[in-house]
Every structure is written in structure tokens, then in C-alpha cells.
């Protein structure tokens, strides 16, 4: 494969994130959270990047904010972030919310409302082109369960 200039990649991601590009903000958050790609592990920096991306509607960043809040025992913030990301169509957030409901951390009405919002959001994403692309991803082995409706 090609050699990777990690410093250059991080520089370009930072430029993109600075311009408001959500995938770059999310990825920088992930790299900081795990201490990957030449960056020190730094949860504070990860949260900063995820907050920027979440403010612009990035559901994956919202999910990670929720998981981090839960890890830090801030259940109110965790439920807030996870409900927002589930309402945006992210299935893994809904799965977490169901577990938290079973643990008594979420009211039935809140869970039902979030589930309805998730289904509405996912219905808006439905298209023939998307279905064809999902088939392609399955053939190439790049498919993730999150992509399923």
C-alpha cells in the first residue's frame, strides 16, 4: 500500500474541521479519544471536536458524546445526546437507550417518542439508489449493520 504521512493527514483534517466539515471533526475526536494516528489520547480534545460536529447535526458525534457522558456517570447528558442521535436515525443509540430504559434511566414515553423519531428519520433516507449501494457494500465486505433500515 501507500505510505501514510500521519502529520500531513492530521494537518488536513484540522483544516477541514476548522472549515466546519463534520466528518473531519468526528474523526479528529475519534483519534484523540483513542490516542491514534500520532495524536495523544486526550478526552477533552475528543469532546471538543465531537461537540462541534454534533452542533451541526453529526449523529455519530452525538452518539459518542452520549457514551462518554454515560461513562462519566452524567446520565442526564447521556440520555440527551443519545436521544438526539437516535432521532437522527442512528440505530446503535436506540439500542443503548433500550438498555438504559430497562435499567430505569429512561421513561417509557421518552423511549417511544425517540423510537418514532428514529423511524421517521430512517424513512426519509430510504431510496432505490441507497438500497443498491447497500448491496454493493455487502458484496465488498464494507457493510455495517448501522446502514440497514
N, C-alpha and C positions, 0 to 999 in steps of 0.2 A: 503494500500500500504506500500511500504518500506519507512523507514525514509531516509532522504537525508542529507548527510554531505556536506553542501554547500562549506565549506572551502576546503575540500578534492577535490571536483569536480573542483573548480577553480584552485587548485594546479595542478591537472592532465591536465586541459585544457591549462594552461600556459606551462607546459612541452611539451605537444603536439604541441602547437603553436610555441614554441621555436625550435622544430624539423622541422618546416615548414609545418605542417598539416593544410591545408586551412580551413576545417570545424571548427577546434578549433579557428583559428584566427578570422573567421567570427563570431562565437558565442561569443567570448570574446568582440568583437566590439559591438555586439548587447546588451550584458549585460551592458557594460559601457555606451552606448548611453541612455539606459532606466533606468539605476541605479537598475538593478535586480540581483538576486542571490547573495546578500550580497556585491555587488560592488557599490561604489559611482557613481552617474551619472557624467560622465566625457567625453565630446565630443572629447576632444583632444586624450584621450586614445582610444576611439572608432575608430577615424580616423586612428590612428597608426596601429591598428590591421587590419582594412579593407584595408589599403594601402599595408600591407604585403601580404594579401591574394590576392588582386587584381593584384599585380605584378606577381603572379603565375597563373593568369587566372581565379580566382574565380569571376563569373559573378554577384552573389548576392552582394558581397562586392563592386564590381564596381558600381552596381545599387545604393547602399546606399551612396557611395561617391558622386555620381551624385545628389542624392536627397539632401544631406547635402550641397553641393556646391550651389544648386539652392536656398535652404533656406537662405543661406548666400549671395545671390544676385551675385554669381560668375557664370554667365550664360555660359561663355566660358568653364570653367571646368565642369560644369554640363552637357553640351552637349557632351563634350569629353567622360566623364565616361559613360553616358547613351548610347551613340553610341557604345562604346566598349561592354557593357553588352548586348545590343540588338543584336549586331553582333555575340555574343556568344550564342544567342538563347533565351534570357530572354524576354518573352512577355511583362511583366509589364514595362520594359524600353521602348519598342517600343510604348506602349500606352502613356507613358509620352511624348515621342518625338513627337507623333502626335499632342498632345495638345500644345506643345511648337511651333510646326510648325504653327498651327492655330493662335497662339499668335504672330507670326512673328519672333520667336527666332531661327528658323532653316530654311535653304534654301531647296527648293523642291528637288534639286539634291542630297543633303546630306541625306534627308529622304529616297529617292528612293534607294540610294546606301546601306543604312543601312538596309532597308527592304529586299533587295535582299540577303545581307549577313546573316540576321537572318533566312530567309527561307533555305539557303544553310546549315547553321549550324543545324537547326532543322531536315532537311532531313537526315543528317549524323547520327542523333540519332535514326532514325526510325528502328525498328526491331520487329519481331514477339514476342520475349521474353518481350520486353518493353511493347508492347500492352497488353500482358497477365498480366503483373504486374500492369498496369494502371487499368485494370478491377478489379484486386484484391483490389487495393486501393479504388476504388469506392465502392466496396462491404463493406469494413471495415470502410468507412467514413473518410479515411485519405487522400483522393484525394484533390489536389489543382488545380485550373484552369491552373497554370503555367505548369503543366505536359502535357497538351494537345498540340498536334501538330498544 
